[in-house]
């Protein structure tokens, strides 16, 4: 079973590989310009494939979806239901 640290390591690796930098865990990924719509969709698909789950439509509307820390929580909760 994956823990939050494992999920964070995966996200950090994805950010470093695809964006060349790792944002702070509480940084707004959209308003800061860290992610555009294309990179956001790539991240979503990557997480769904890596962790073998699907985000729910309601996940995209949560304010937690906008930060790395929030994504970790959403993914962890989805995997542990």
C-alpha positions, 0 to 999 in steps of 0.5 A: 500500500502506498503512503503519502510520502510515496505519492509525493515522491512520484509527483516531485519526480513528474514535476522535475521531469516535465517542468524542470522544477518542483513547486512548493507543496502549498503553491497554487499550481494553476494561479502561479502558472506552474501548470497550464491546461495541457500539463495539468491533463498530462499530470492527471493521466500520469497519476491515474495510470501510475496509481491505477485509479480515476479522479472523480469529476468532483475532484477537479472542483476541490480547492485541494486539487490546486496544490501538490499537498492537496493532490497527495491527499486526494490520491491517498484518499482515493487509494484507501477507500 
